[in-house]
Amino acid sequence: MGRSLLSQFLNLSTACPRFSNLSVDDFLFSNRSCSTSSKLQRRLQMIHQNHLPVVGGGGSYRCYCSVSVSEPTVSESSSSSVKKRIVSGVQPTGSIHLGNYLGAIKNWVSLQDTYETLFFIVDLHAITLPYDAQQLSKATKDTAALYLACGIDTSKASVFVQSHVRAHVELMWLLSSATPIGWLNRMIQFKEKSRKAGDENVGVALLTYPVLMASDILLYQSDLVPVGEDQKQHLELTRELAERINHLYGGRKWKKLGGRGGSLFKVPEPLIPPTGARVMSLTDGLSKMSKSAPSDQSRINLLDSKDAIANKIKRCKTDSYPGLEFDNADRPECNNLLSIYQIITNRTKEEVAQECHDMNWGTFKIVLTDALIDHLQPIQARYEEIISDKGYLDEVLAEGATKAADIADATLSNMYQAMGFLKR
């Protein structure tokens, strides 16, 4: 499933009224020991020697995330201080598309310079709905390769596969014991999907996967979660669950069992991009671009050929109004296409508005097509290099999982202790 893990969080707007002012958690992970082995460094150098542009690299990259807590100062982000942690992931089903890239992965490239970051492929979430078991492994590697091709630097961030760190599932089970079933039953997406498919065709995992998402976040003592404005409520279950566990098992109760006392989990805060987080469908400007949409015409996949990109833009839905403009509620497709053009060209909204104001759709579609092809070509070329060196990718994922497990195991050990389990 190529959906962003955060966008997978079920809508809790009806789950608990007191949640309405909370924001979304992100999957944050600290890669305190993020240096790669000498072998990895040599391979990285081989890839970078081709001088392929790194997406978002250099001074032209713009971060589309704003922080809801104070940004670190220069001194705070120095090597001598502790950086805030960020963890995030994308599901390995379907093809990663422009919405995944502009809404999540492109932002990660900038975040890795300021925060301690770990980005993983959430393969355990990919099985909550029917999937192709023959393709899961390949899709997982393809997703990891695209992370790197888009500019994730393994000397700054760790990349790993969710199922390779078993603590994710273990913590989920422990959290499940303290999660009220009512919180899950009221989730909108579960109710909609189960109603469409029927109870006999929906697995329990569809109901409980928000608890796994909470585990993904809390396991690494995450500080911040990169999320879109429309996803703010998705964090609410994780935040509420962290507070619930801290109350039930933390503090003096934990200390009496030999622990250090205090909170077992940090309560994460959202990191919300002001623009660019929502890329809409090419066939419906009111719906998000999605891998699950039945028509491939609705999305630009990162690995689409030049001809495929040109054909999709040529056929995408537009309107009959004269000129082009942002923020007209009657022109959602126009706003979406202009926003895509703005982000991939790293220009301001005002610059794009001025350039395109008097354009007709025929002219603009050619301009947008050329910009998309120019932007995606270096990513595609780098992807081909990375995916062809299977040993390199396997080593990156193994090293990332080792670093993740070091932090995850410490959190899990504290949880077992606080809940009264016999020490292993």
N, C-alpha and C positions, 0 to 999 in steps of 0.2 A: 504494500500500500504505500504510495509515495507521499501520503499526507504528512504534514508536520505533526510531530508528536504532540505539540501543544494544541494544535488545531483539532486534535483528536479528543481533547478533554470534553467530556459531556457537559452540555449547558446546564448549569445549576440554578438558573434564574428562578425556577419554581421550587427548588429544593429547600431553601431556607431563607426567609426574608432578610435576616440579619446579614446574609452574605452579600447583599447588593452593593455595598461600598468597598468590597475587597477587590484585589486585583490578582492577575494570574501569576502562578509560579513558573519559574523556569528551571530547566534542568541544569544546575550549575555544578561544576566539578573543578576541583583544584588540581592542577598538574604541577605541583611543587617541584617534582623531579622530572621535568619534561624534556630533559636533554636526551637526544637519541644516541644510539650506539654508533661507534665509528663506521660500522658497516652501513647502517642506515644513512649516516651523513654522506658517505661516498655515493650512495645511490641517489640521494636527494640532489647532490651536486650534478650528477649525470643528467638528471631530469631538467634541472634549472639551466644547465649549460646550453640548452636549445634556445634560450632567450625568449621563451614564450611568456607573454605578459601574464602576470598574476592578476586575477580578477580583483579589482578593488585595490591593487597595489599602487604604491607611489602616492603623491600628494593629491591625485585626482579623485581618489576614492572618498565617497561621502558615506558616513554612517547614518542610517535612517532610524536609529534607536535613540530615544531620550530616556533618561534615567529618572525614576520617580523618587529616588533617594539621591543624596548629593554625590556628584561625580568625584572620583579620586583626583586629588591634586597631583602635580608632577612628583612631589616627594612621596605621596602615598602609593603611586604606581611604580616606584623604583624598586630595584631588586632587594633593597634593605627593608622593605615594608611588606605587609601581608596584603595581597590583592583580594578583592571580592571574587567569589567563585560563580561561574556560569556553566551549566550543562544543558545541552539541547540535543534533539535528535529528529530523524525523519524515518518513516517506515519504508521498508524495501519492497513495496508492491507497486507495480506499474512503473512508469517512467517518471523521473524527476522532471518537473515542468517549471515554467517561468515563475509561477506563483510560489512554488517551494523555494526557488532560488532568490527572487527579489524579496520575498516575505521573510526568509529565514537565513539561508546559507550565505548570501552576499553580506548580510549584516554580521555574521560570525567572523568574517575575515577581518573586520575592523575591531570587533570585540576582543579577539585573541591578543591584540597589542596592549590592551588596557586591563584585562581581567585574566584570572586563572581559568582556563577553559578546557572542557572535555566534551567532545561531540561524538555521539554514538548512533548506531543503526538499530532501530527499535524493532528487531525481528519478532520478539515475543508478542508485540501488539499486532503484528501482521496476521496472526492466526485467529483473531477474534471473529472474523467473518470467513466464509469459504475462500480458499486460496489454492494456488497450484503448488503442491509440495515439490514437484520436480524443478520448479523455477526459483524457489525461495533462496537457496544457497547462492545461485548466480546473481539474483537481484540484490542480495546483501553485499556481495563484492562490488557490483556495479555502482551501488550507492556510495560505498566507501571511496571508490575511485573518483567519483564525481565530487565528493567532499574535497579531496586533494586537488583535483583539477580546477575547482572553483577558487582555490587560494588558501585553503586551510593548511597551515604550516606546522608540521609535526615537531618542529623545534620549539613551538610556542603552545600548541594544543595537542591533546591526545585524542586519537580516534580508535574506537573499539566497537565490538558487537555486543548488544545488550545481553544475549543469552550466554556469552562467554564469561560473564560475571554472575555467578549463581546467587549472590547476595540479593539481587533484585527480586527473585522469586521468594526467597526465604523471608525477606522483610515484608513483602506483600502479604504473606500468610499471617505474620504477626500483626500487621496493621489491620487485616481483615477482621481479626477477633475483636477489635475496638471500633469498627465502622458500623454505625446503625444501618440496618437494611433499608430503612425509610429514606436515607440520603440517596441511596442508589436507585430505589424504585421510582423516585420522582424526577429522575433525569430525562430530559426531553428526547435526546437522541436515542436512548435505549427504548423508550416508549414508542417512538416513531418506527424504528427499525423492526422491533419485535411485532408491532401491529401489522406491518407490511409483510413480513416473512412468516409470521405465525409462531406460536410458542414452541412447536415441535421442531422448528428449523433454526432456532436461535440458541446458541450455547450459553452456558453460565458466564463464560469469559467476557461476553459482550456487556453483561451487567457489572462485572467486577473489575474490568480493566482500568477504571479510574483509580482504583486502589493501587494497581501496579504502577500507574503514572505517579501517584503520590510517593510510592517507594523509589521510583527513578530519581525523584527530586530530593527527597529527604535523606536518602542513602549517602549523599555527598555533602550534606550540611550546606546546601545551596543558599547563596545570599540573594541572587536575582534570577529572574526568568524572562528571557526575551519573548514578548508576546505582542500581538496586534491589538488595536483598540477594541475590536470585536470579540476578543478572547479574554477580556479581563475577568469575567466570571468563572473561567475555567480553572483558575487557581484556587478557587474558594474551598473546594473539598480538601486539597492538600494543606492549606493554611489551617482550616478548622481541625483537620485530623492531627496535625502537628501539635496544636494547642491541647487537644483532647488527650493525646498520649503523654505530653509533658505533665498534665494535671493528674492523670491516672497513675503514672509510674515514675515520674521525675521527682526532683527535689529531695526532701528528707526520706521519702519512701525508698528511693534508689540508694541513698547514702546508707540506710540501715542494712541494705543487702551487700554492702561493701563497695558501692560505686562512689563516684566523686560528687554526686548530687547535682542539683541544678537542672537545666533543660536537657532533654535527650535530643531534641531536634531544634534547629533554627527554623523560624517561620519566614519563608522567602517572600521577597517583594517583587513586583513586576518591573520589567524593563520594556517600556512601550515605545515603539517607533512612531513618530508623528506622521510620517507618510510612507507609502511604498509597501506597507505590510499586507494590504489587501489587493491582490491582482484578480480581476474579474474575468469571467468566461468570455471567449471571443464570440460566442453565440448568444449570450445573455448578459448584459452589463449589470444586472442586479444579482447575479449568482457568482460565487467565488470560482476561480479556476480550480478544477479538481481532477484527480486521477480517476475517480470513480464515475465521472460523467460518461455516458455511453458513447458519445461521439468524440473521436480524437480531434476533430475540427475545432473543438472548444478550447484547446490548449496548445501552447508552444512547448514542446519537449526540448530539454537542453541538447539532446542528441539528434534533433530533427535535421534533415538535409537542407541545403539552401533552397531547393525546389519546394520542399514541404513547407518551409517557413513562408516563402513567397505565395504559395497557393492558399495557405491558411489566412494570411493577412488580406489577400485579395478577396477572399470570400467571407471575411468576418462581418458581423452585423454592424451597420452604421445607421444614420438617420438622414432625413431630407432637409435639415436646417442649413442655412448658408453659413459658411465660415466654421471655425473650430474654436471651442472655448472650454475652460475648466468649470467645474462646480455648478453646472446647470442641472437641476434635478430631473428635468425632462430629457436630458441627454446623457444617460449613464454610460453608454458605449463610448461616446466622445471623450468623456472624462477619463475612462479607463485607458484608452489607447494613448491619449496625451500623457497620462501619468507614467505609462510604460516607457514612452519615448523619453520623458524627462529623466527617469532613473537610469536607464541604460546609457544615456549620453552624459550623465553627471552634470546636468544643467539645472538652473533654478526654474521654478514655476513661471516666473515673470519672463525669463528669456524664451522659454518654449511658447508661452502665450503670445508673445510679440511675433515670433517667427511664423507661427501657424495660424494666426488669427484670420488671415484672408485666403488660406489654402482651401482647395476643394478636396474631397475624399480621395480622388484618384491620385492627386499629387502627393498627399500626405501618406498614403499607403506605400508608395514607392520609397519615400524617405524613411518611414518606419521599418520597412523590410530591410533596407540596406543597413540601418543602424543595428537591427537585431542580428543579422548575419555577421557583421563586423565584431559585435560584442561576443557572440557565442563561438566563433571560429577558434579562438585561442583555447577556450575551455575544451572544445571537442578534440583538438589536436593533443592537448595535454592528457586528456582522458585516455586516448588511444595508447599513448606511451605507458601510462601507469598500469592500465589493465593488461597490457602485454607482458609486464614483468610481474608474474604471479608471486615470485619469491619475495619481492619488495613489499607488495601489498599485504601478504600474510605476516610478514615481520612487523609492519606498522600496526596491524590489528592486534597481534600478540603482545607487543610492547604496551600498547594502549590499555589492553585488558589487565595487564599486570599492575600498571599504575592505578587504574581504577579500583582494582580489588584491594589494594593496600588501604585506601580510604574507606571503601565500602565495608570491609571486614571489621574495621575498628568500630564503625557505627553499629553494625549488626551485633557484635560482641556486647556492646553496651546495652543494646535492646534486650538481648537474651538475659543478661544479668539483672536488669531492672524488672523484668517480668518474672524473675524467680527461677529460671531454668538451671539445672545442674551444669556446672562448667564442663566443657569438653576436655 
